[in-house]
Amino acid sequence: MKIPLETDKYYHIYNHANGHEDLFDNEGNYYFFLKQYSKYIRPILDTFAYCLMPNHIHLSVKIKPKTELKLLERCNTILILNQIS
């Protein structure tokens, strides 16, 4: 069952690897995760705390207000249109 995240709300998000597997095998995996997180997730939410462990993660976040998300969407559209021209 999907539960949508609401704007301007706080969430504790966590994820655990399957069985005894690890999410992060080495130090480079942590850096890669944080780089991707900054690129794709940070624009849509505010992060208050995070904890990355070998087999699971915890995030304390707040989804940004609708006004900020709409502005981000407009900016992305303008960037795409400029790249096409």
C-alpha positions as CSV (number, residue, x, y, z in Angstrom):
1,M,0.0,0.0,0.0
2,K,1.4,3.4,-1.0
3,I,1.2,6.2,1.5
4,P,2.0,9.6,-0.1
5,L,4.2,12.0,1.7
6,E,2.6,15.3,2.4
7,T,4.2,18.7,1.9
8,D,5.3,20.7,5.0
9,K,5.3,17.6,7.2
10,Y,8.0,15.8,9.2
11,Y,9.0,12.2,8.6
12,H,11.3,9.6,10.0
13,I,12.3,7.5,7.0
14,Y,14.3,4.3,7.3
15,N,15.4,1.5,5.1
16,H,17.0,-1.8,5.9
17,A,19.0,-4.2,3.7
18,N,17.6,-7.7,3.0
19,G,18.6,-10.3,5.5
20,H,22.2,-10.0,6.5
21,E,23.3,-8.0,3.5
22,D,24.8,-4.5,3.8
23,L,23.7,-1.4,2.0
24,F,27.2,0.0,2.2
25,D,30.2,-2.3,1.5
26,N,32.9,0.4,1.8
27,E,33.5,4.0,2.5
28,G,33.0,5.0,-1.1
29,N,29.4,3.7,-1.0
30,Y,28.6,6.2,1.8
31,Y,30.0,9.1,-0.3
32,F,28.1,8.0,-3.4
33,F,24.9,7.8,-1.4
34,L,25.4,11.3,0.1
35,K,26.2,12.7,-3.4
36,Q,23.1,11.2,-5.0
37,Y,21.0,12.3,-2.0
38,S,22.2,15.9,-2.3
39,K,21.5,15.9,-6.1
40,Y,18.0,14.3,-6.1
41,I,16.5,14.4,-2.6
42,R,17.8,17.6,-1.0
43,P,15.9,19.9,-3.4
44,I,12.6,18.5,-2.3
45,L,13.1,18.1,1.5
46,D,14.9,19.6,4.4
47,T,17.1,17.1,6.3
48,F,17.5,17.6,10.0
49,A,19.4,14.4,10.8
50,Y,20.6,11.2,9.2
51,C,22.4,8.1,10.3
52,L,24.0,5.8,7.7
53,M,25.0,2.3,9.0
54,P,26.3,-0.6,7.0
55,N,22.9,-2.4,6.8
56,H,20.4,0.4,7.3
57,I,19.7,4.2,7.2
58,H,17.6,6.7,9.1
59,L,16.6,10.1,7.9
60,S,14.8,12.8,9.8
61,V,13.2,15.1,7.2
62,K,10.5,17.6,6.3
63,I,9.0,17.8,2.9
64,K,9.3,21.3,1.5
65,P,6.1,23.5,1.2
66,K,4.2,23.3,-2.1
67,T,5.3,26.8,-3.0
68,E,8.9,25.8,-3.0
69,L,8.3,22.6,-4.9
70,K,6.4,24.5,-7.6
71,L,9.2,27.0,-7.9
72,L,11.7,24.1,-8.2
73,E,9.5,22.5,-10.9
74,R,9.4,25.8,-12.9
75,C,13.1,26.3,-12.6
76,N,13.7,22.7,-13.9
77,T,11.4,23.3,-16.8
78,I,13.2,26.5,-17.8
79,L,16.6,24.6,-17.6
80,I,15.3,21.9,-19.8
81,L,13.9,24.3,-22.4
82,N,17.2,26.2,-22.4
83,Q,19.1,23.0,-23.1
84,I,16.8,22.1,-26.0
85,S,17.2,25.6,-27.7
